[in-house]
Each structure stands twice: as structure tokens, then as C-alpha cells.
Amino acid sequence: MNFINVNDIGPLDRAVAEALEVKRDRYAFQHLGRNKTLLMIFFNNSLRTRLSTQKAAMNLGMNVIVLDVNQGAWKLETERGVIMDGDKSEHLLEAIPVMASYCDIIGVRSFARFESKADDYNEIILNQFIQHSGRPVFSMEAATRHPLQSFADLITIEEHKTKARPKVVMTWAPHPKALPQAVPNSFAEWMNKTDYEFVITHPEGYELAPEFVGNARVEYNQDKALEGADFVYAKNWAAYADPNYGQILSKDRSWTVSAQKMALTNNAFFMHCLPVRRGMIVTDDVIESPRSLVIPEAANREISAQTVLKRILENL
């Protein structure tokens, strides 16, 4: 069993029910991970993903090895057919089976590079681990998706919703750097699998790939989108469409989620995957308000990771 996207988790109602069972007793399934080893491989920085996934594995009785490819490891070549006469000492095609020999499950974190849309959206690095490791592989954020985050987001919404079909709005917000589409892609993919009313709002030019937008309503007027919202999920992303892939098209601060924006909603909860740029993505009063779910949402990262690892262990 690999865990790469929403389709790998099965029916969402069952997944959420299992996650809440895990949350009630994090240590009930330690027998599953005894004498099993998780290898977590990071090509990019991490705080919540590293801590929550390692804690989840430990809850299940697993041994954990963490490898930061950019600190203390050989620089890895990822392209085929190259002459390795530069600063990269080892090829991923040798490194992957070696790493796999030391573990039972592999988690991989590798962001979009914005060098090639085709490479990013074909998930070159993640798929090499799937093809050459011979081990179950799960994504700790890849170029196009962040499924552990989206699973945690879904758990959080289910815990806090007050109606069967809440209105969930994902809004673009400004940021000083070009950020990948992985979190918004993934959030949209998971929300489209629910029966929620789901709206995506962003400036023109920030359209996501159609396969992720799915059946969501796209609204270019943020104020109109926010009307009656029960949950507001803020996130920045760089442009997807050519010829502007990976570029910043706007830093319009009028899209910052403020108290005035939240006043348009149905007393909505505020959500963000973190880390967040205060004053750019969201104002202090919103993220510090009683309706902010950013901390419970982050805490649920442990639960989403543990539920996925539990399922993988059960299928070993």
C-alpha cells in the first residue's frame, strides 16, 4: 500500500472514523509497529511533518530513521543519462534500494522545483522511490500534493462542523515567495471527495490544474466567495498555467484574510496549514481569535500520519 493521494485512503467517512479511534487511544496499536522501521527522507525543510510523523510512528511502536538529504548525506543526482562530473556524488537509483534495505516503510518529502512543470507534475522523485524501493511509500508532501495535511484538514473540519454540509472556502492570499500548488491542489482534491459546498477564490491567473479544481465553484471576487462560509482555508500558491508556471503574479494585500473579511462569513473558522506569514496571509487578530483552528489542525497531523501508517502496517 502506498499513500500518495485521496484515492489511496478509501471512503472518507471510514478514514475519519478510524482517525478518531486512533485519536482516542494513540497507543492501542503498538503491536503493529514492533520491530518495524520507518525511514523518513527529507529533500526539503519541515517542522510539523517531521515531528508529527515521527511521533505517529513512535505511537505505533516503530523505530524511526530520519534522513535530511541536504545535511549530512551525499548530494543526490535525480536525472537519468547525466554525466556526474559536478557536485553530486551519488545517484538516486543506487541510493533508493540501499535506503530501502534498512527499513520497512519510506516517507518522502520533495517539493516542486519550478524548473519543469512536466517533472513536477509527473512527480519524478516520489515515483522513483515507488518504482525502485520495493517498500510501501507515502508522501510527506510532494510536488503536486500534500495528502497527510489534507487528511488532517478533513479530520479538523469534521470535528468542528455544526451542519452536515458546511460551506468551505479556500482563498488565495499574498506571499513574498513563489510557493508550490501542492497544499491547495491536495485540499481541493480532498474537499471534492466530500459533500461539502466547496468554493475556491483567487485572482485571475492563479487557476489551479483542472484535475484538482474538479467540481469546485471558482469565484474571482473574494468577498462574494466568503459570504456565508463556515470554514475559511487560506493559502498562497504560485501560478500554474503556462507561460507563468511558478511565478508570482500578484502580492495584492487586499486578499489578506482580515477581521473585515471574516465578518462576511457565517462566523467561520479560520484554517491554514502553517507556517504562515502574518500580515500577508492573515492578520494577527484572525489567527489569534477563538475561531482559529491552526493549532488543532496542526495537532491532527499526528493523527492523520498515524492512521496512514497503521493501515500500511496492517498490509505489510
RANORZI-V68061 format. One record per residue. N is the residue number from 1. RES is the residue in three letters. PSI is psi in whole degrees, 0 to 359 (999 if undefined). D_LAST is the distance of its C-alpha to the last C-alpha in Angstrom with 2 decimals. Layout:
n=<N/N>
res=<RES/RES>
psi=<PSI/PSI>
d_last=<D_LAST/D_LAST>
This chain:
n=<1/2/3/4/5/6/7/8/9/10/11/12/13/14/15/16/17/18/19/20/21/22/23/24/25/26/27/28/29/30/31/32/33/34/35/36/37/38/39/40/41/42/43/44/45/46/47/48/49/50/51/52/53/54/55/56/57/58/59/60/61/62/63/64/65/66/67/68/69/70/71/72/73/74/75/76/77/78/79/80/81/82/83/84/85/86/87/88/89/90/91/92/93/94/95/96/97/98/99/100/101/102/103/104/105/106/107/108/109/110/111/112/113/114/115/116/117/118/119/120/121/122/123/124/125/126/127/128/129/130/131/132/133/134/135/136/137/138/139/140/141/142/143/144/145/146/147/148/149/150/151/152/153/154/155/156/157/158/159/160/161/162/163/164/165/166/167/168/169/170/171/172/173/174/175/176/177/178/179/180/181/182/183/184/185/186/187/188/189/190/191/192/193/194/195/196/197/198/199/200/201/202/203/204/205/206/207/208/209/210/211/212/213/214/215/216/217/218/219/220/221/222/223/224/225/226/227/228/229/230/231/232/233/234/235/236/237/238/239/240/241/242/243/244/245/246/247/248/249/250/251/252/253/254/255/256/257/258/259/260/261/262/263/264/265/266/267/268/269/270/271/272/273/274/275/276/277/278/279/280/281/282/283/284/285/286/287/288/289/290/291/292/293/294/295/296/297/298/299/300/301/302/303/304/305/306/307/308/309/310/311/312/313/314/315/316>
res=<MET/ASN/PHE/ILE/ASN/VAL/ASN/ASP/ILE/GLY/PRO/LEU/ASP/ARG/ALA/VAL/ALA/GLU/ALA/LEU/GLU/VAL/LYS/ARG/ASP/ARG/TYR/ALA/PHE/GLN/HIS/LEU/GLY/ARG/ASN/LYS/THR/LEU/LEU/MET/ILE/PHE/PHE/ASN/ASN/SER/LEU/ARG/THR/ARG/LEU/SER/THR/GLN/LYS/ALA/ALA/MET/ASN/LEU/GLY/MET/ASN/VAL/ILE/VAL/LEU/ASP/VAL/ASN/GLN/GLY/ALA/TRP/LYS/LEU/GLU/THR/GLU/ARG/GLY/VAL/ILE/MET/ASP/GLY/ASP/LYS/SER/GLU/HIS/LEU/LEU/GLU/ALA/ILE/PRO/VAL/MET/ALA/SER/TYR/CYS/ASP/ILE/ILE/GLY/VAL/ARG/SER/PHE/ALA/ARG/PHE/GLU/SER/LYS/ALA/ASP/ASP/TYR/ASN/GLU/ILE/ILE/LEU/ASN/GLN/PHE/ILE/GLN/HIS/SER/GLY/ARG/PRO/VAL/PHE/SER/MET/GLU/ALA/ALA/THR/ARG/HIS/PRO/LEU/GLN/SER/PHE/ALA/ASP/LEU/ILE/THR/ILE/GLU/GLU/HIS/LYS/THR/LYS/ALA/ARG/PRO/LYS/VAL/VAL/MET/THR/TRP/ALA/PRO/HIS/PRO/LYS/ALA/LEU/PRO/GLN/ALA/VAL/PRO/ASN/SER/PHE/ALA/GLU/TRP/MET/ASN/LYS/THR/ASP/TYR/GLU/PHE/VAL/ILE/THR/HIS/PRO/GLU/GLY/TYR/GLU/LEU/ALA/PRO/GLU/PHE/VAL/GLY/ASN/ALA/ARG/VAL/GLU/TYR/ASN/GLN/ASP/LYS/ALA/LEU/GLU/GLY/ALA/ASP/PHE/VAL/TYR/ALA/LYS/ASN/TRP/ALA/ALA/TYR/ALA/ASP/PRO/ASN/TYR/GLY/GLN/ILE/LEU/SER/LYS/ASP/ARG/SER/TRP/THR/VAL/SER/ALA/GLN/LYS/MET/ALA/LEU/THR/ASN/ASN/ALA/PHE/PHE/MET/HIS/CYS/LEU/PRO/VAL/ARG/ARG/GLY/MET/ILE/VAL/THR/ASP/ASP/VAL/ILE/GLU/SER/PRO/ARG/SER/LEU/VAL/ILE/PRO/GLU/ALA/ALA/ASN/ARG/GLU/ILE/SER/ALA/GLN/THR/VAL/LEU/LYS/ARG/ILE/LEU/GLU/ASN/LEU>
psi=<125/157/102/327/182/332/344/355/348/197/130/328/322/321/317/318/319/320/319/329/316/318/327/329/92/340/14/346/28/335/335/325/0/129/21/149/131/131/121/120/123/115/349/166/159/146/291/316/316/309/315/321/320/317/319/316/319/323/328/6/15/155/148/131/131/126/118/109/332/358/107/356/162/145/133/133/136/349/144/154/17/154/116/71/18/220/5/121/341/144/144/332/336/322/322/306/331/311/319/332/347/6/174/331/145/129/136/134/115/111/166/141/344/21/327/118/321/314/316/310/350/0/58/310/310/316/333/323/319/318/327/357/330/17/156/136/136/151/127/24/123/192/326/348/158/74/328/323/314/324/316/321/315/315/316/316/316/326/335/352/148/3/157/326/80/159/120/125/124/117/134/148/155/156/147/345/158/118/148/167/6/310/309/321/309/315/316/318/318/318/325/344/354/179/17/158/117/127/138/130/136/162/157/139/348/25/135/169/137/326/339/325/318/231/9/149/128/126/124/349/107/317/317/320/322/344/122/9/142/333/134/117/111/141/140/151/152/168/143/317/143/149/17/18/128/9/156/123/340/147/35/110/350/348/355/136/110/176/325/321/316/336/342/345/179/60/50/154/145/136/148/145/341/149/154/141/104/143/345/298/314/151/160/317/331/312/338/2/162/343/5/129/14/327/309/324/315/321/327/352/324/320/317/317/319/323/317/314/320/314/320/315/321/341/2/999>
d_last=<8.06/10.99/13.55/17.00/19.34/20.21/19.10/15.39/15.86/17.45/20.64/21.96/23.52/20.30/18.63/21.74/21.90/18.41/19.44/22.65/20.97/19.02/22.39/24.21/22.19/20.12/19.30/18.30/14.54/14.81/13.16/9.67/10.37/12.53/12.59/10.09/12.04/12.61/15.17/17.52/19.96/23.21/25.74/27.67/28.87/27.09/27.96/26.12/22.90/22.75/23.76/21.87/18.45/18.98/20.22/17.31/14.85/17.41/17.69/14.08/14.99/13.47/15.56/16.77/18.55/20.80/22.55/25.56/26.40/30.01/30.70/30.36/28.40/29.99/30.95/28.64/29.96/28.02/30.42/30.66/34.01/35.52/37.74/36.31/39.70/39.15/37.43/33.84/32.94/29.45/27.79/24.47/23.61/23.83/22.54/19.19/17.93/19.53/17.80/14.36/15.24/15.50/12.25/8.49/9.18/12.63/15.10/18.29/21.73/24.38/27.41/29.76/32.41/35.13/36.17/35.02/34.03/32.44/30.23/29.31/28.59/26.67/24.34/24.98/23.15/19.99/19.72/20.28/17.16/15.19/17.14/17.32/14.45/11.74/9.30/8.31/11.82/13.62/17.40/19.43/22.44/23.19/26.52/26.58/24.31/23.19/20.71/19.86/23.65/24.29/21.80/23.63/26.90/26.13/25.26/28.54/30.61/29.37/30.32/33.76/34.95/38.02/38.13/35.74/36.30/37.04/38.42/36.18/37.88/36.31/39.19/39.61/41.41/43.11/41.71/43.35/40.50/38.74/35.28/32.43/31.77/28.05/28.51/31.09/29.28/26.10/28.14/30.08/27.08/25.67/29.17/29.86/27.02/28.89/32.31/33.91/37.07/35.91/38.42/38.16/41.27/42.22/45.24/45.93/44.18/40.91/39.39/35.62/34.06/34.75/31.14/30.44/33.76/33.06/35.27/36.17/39.89/41.04/44.07/46.00/48.09/46.08/48.51/48.32/44.51/44.42/46.78/45.24/41.80/39.71/37.22/38.10/35.35/37.07/35.73/37.34/36.30/38.12/39.46/37.20/39.85/41.63/43.83/42.89/39.14/38.15/41.65/43.22/45.71/46.79/46.91/48.81/48.85/49.92/46.23/45.35/44.12/47.03/48.43/50.68/47.77/45.89/49.14/48.73/45.56/45.10/44.72/41.33/38.56/38.04/34.61/33.58/30.37/32.30/33.76/36.90/40.35/42.84/46.00/44.31/41.37/42.62/45.58/45.45/46.70/43.92/40.96/42.54/43.46/42.08/40.58/38.38/34.67/33.57/32.62/30.73/29.01/27.98/26.86/24.53/22.66/20.97/20.05/18.79/16.57/15.25/14.60/12.64/10.57/10.15/8.92/6.38/5.22/5.76/3.81/0.00>
